[in-house]
Amino acid sequence: MSTPRRILVVSHAAHQVTLEAAVEVCHQIISQGATPVLRDVERSPIIHADSGLNTLPVLDTDVPMSQIECAIVVGGDGTILRAAELLRGASVPLIGVNLGHVGFLAETERDSIADTVTQVLAKKYVVEERSTLSVRVKVGTDVVFESWALNEVTVEKASRERMLEVVIEVDKRPLSSFGCDGVLMSTPTGSTAYSFSAGGPIVWPTVDAMVLVPMAAHALFARPLVVGPESVFAVEILERRSGHGVLWCDGRRTRTLPPGARVVVRKSDTPVLLARLHSEPFTDRLVSKFDLPVTGWRGPQQ
């Protein structure tokens, strides 16, 4: 007897359009001889939308993560980040079906669900390891918070009317101090997200690096920095000159930062696995997602 193939389906069940797409994914998986697996939080909305799916197994309750072959994530980049939170460290690749706007993390679009499921079940995908960031917050000698991020870590001011006074550090050496709205530290994957909006460089996913971007800094030297994978960033909130700050990891995990707090960010040993169906160059992906003008390009001359 062959081992049953189980595909995790993750969606944003609160949105009707996303819910309908998730139901379609489930039916496509079943029609091709595999079993969709749902998270408990999404099972009731999906069954409410289609009672014929009421026998589907639930992750952890019926099927352990170790038996999941791949995850199909339906939604925008926020939903994919939510799925990454679930799958990181589980050796399960995820593939995103975009129902958002830019959807930079997604691999396919809503109108190609059937083809996406077919290729996933045929294992016609390549798994990319995307680096993540490890985050540690210290107050004095105590570690008060630890987390991680796929896209970015931000240290931001907590009060709208008051700047955050910080010192930034690279590899245990101080680099500069200034008042700012915040400091953003990004992976190459996150360089097309918040980091891009904050004025940071776009870094190709094949580059093993980290980016630091000061946000609205009052300083002569406040340019984005790109460092290697062995480097370590630190941001200290000046105790005598600053109010509280706020730490955000991918806009999902957060912690209040008192004056004197120290945030240390380095490359994590645990990546997130993204399944890729298309071998298009990253340049083409940028052109497509950002709708960049390339009219008039003639290409290499023969």
Secondary structure as GFF3:
##gff-version 3
##sequence-region A 1 302
A	DSSP	beta_strand	6	11	.	.	.	ID=ss1
A	DSSP	alpha_helix	16	31	.	.	.	ID=ss2
A	DSSP	beta_strand	35	38	.	.	.	ID=ss3
A	DSSP	alpha_helix	40	49	.	.	.	ID=ss4
A	DSSP	three_ten_helix	51	53	.	.	.	ID=ss5
A	DSSP	three_ten_helix	65	67	.	.	.	ID=ss6
A	DSSP	beta_strand	70	75	.	.	.	ID=ss7
A	DSSP	alpha_helix	77	87	.	.	.	ID=ss8
A	DSSP	beta_strand	94	98	.	.	.	ID=ss9
A	DSSP	beta_strand	108	109	.	.	.	ID=ss10
A	DSSP	three_ten_helix	110	112	.	.	.	ID=ss11
A	DSSP	alpha_helix	113	121	.	.	.	ID=ss12
A	DSSP	beta_strand	126	130	.	.	.	ID=ss13
A	DSSP	beta_strand	133	139	.	.	.	ID=ss14
A	DSSP	beta_strand	142	149	.	.	.	ID=ss15
A	DSSP	beta_strand	152	157	.	.	.	ID=ss16
A	DSSP	beta_strand	164	170	.	.	.	ID=ss17
A	DSSP	beta_strand	173	180	.	.	.	ID=ss18
A	DSSP	beta_strand	182	186	.	.	.	ID=ss19
A	DSSP	three_ten_helix	189	192	.	.	.	ID=ss20
A	DSSP	alpha_helix	194	197	.	.	.	ID=ss21
A	DSSP	beta_strand	210	215	.	.	.	ID=ss22
A	DSSP	beta_strand	225	227	.	.	.	ID=ss23
A	DSSP	beta_strand	232	237	.	.	.	ID=ss24
A	DSSP	beta_strand	245	249	.	.	.	ID=ss25
A	DSSP	beta_strand	253	257	.	.	.	ID=ss26
A	DSSP	beta_strand	262	267	.	.	.	ID=ss27
A	DSSP	beta_strand	272	276	.	.	.	ID=ss28
A	DSSP	alpha_helix	282	290	.	.	.	ID=ss29
###
